[in-house]
Amino acid sequence: LHRCLQRIVIDGPERWDRTCIERHRPFWLAQLRQMGLSDQDAETASQRIQVAVERMLADKTGWWLLDPTHIDSECELALWHSTQDKTYSSHIRESIIDRTFVEIRDGERLRWIIDYKSSEPGNDQSQAEFLEEQRRQYRPQLQRYASLMAQGDHTRICTALYFPMIQRLELVDLAEN
């Protein structure tokens, strides 16, 4: 999904109509099979990618996120940094930011850091419960991204999760615990 969304930003979302999306399905299937998925799992995953892309392109906020004309627009931005985290064998770690750009709002520069999530609420879970769980789970990751992007930059930072399956941009307040 992330590679596809990156391609949409590069191409421009206006070029991605239903025909274009369907033309990409065989490519997604091949990539998923190369990743080791069975034919059935690859088919299911490619259908899910298609639905996510269609929903994101049908959503005004999704379209805004995919707009390639944003200032300092980046997708899948790889940042290398040192870490003290003992779960890594090296003290150097790569963090990849799904989507980031700068928006000018009321004359102020606002750096957006967006993490795409393909998950959606389970059958026994309300959307509010799901979103709270996702904010809690991904807050440390977004804090790391914000810290990396803030180095040497005095732009205000806004972090969020975007869920294309439910067409939801969920702001994540880094000050919450």
Sequence and secondary structure as in RCSB ss.txt:
>XXXX:A:sequence
LHRCLQRIVIDGPERWDRTCIERHRPFWLAQLRQMGLSDQDAETASQRIQVAVERMLADKTGWWLLDPTHIDSEC
ELALWHSTQDKTYSSHIRESIIDRTFVEIRDGERLRWIIDYKSSEPGNDQSQAEFLEEQRRQYRPQLQRYASLMA
QGDHTRICTALYFPMIQRLELVDLAEN
>XXXX:A:secstr
 HHHHHHHHHH GGG  HHHHHHHHHHHHHHHHHTT  HHHHHHHHHHHHHHHHHHHHSHHHHHHH TTSEEEEE
EEEEEEE   TTSSSSEEEEEEEEEEEEEETTEEEEEEEEE      TTS HHHHHHHHHHHHHHHHHHHHHHHH
TT   EEEEEEEETTTTEEEE  TT  
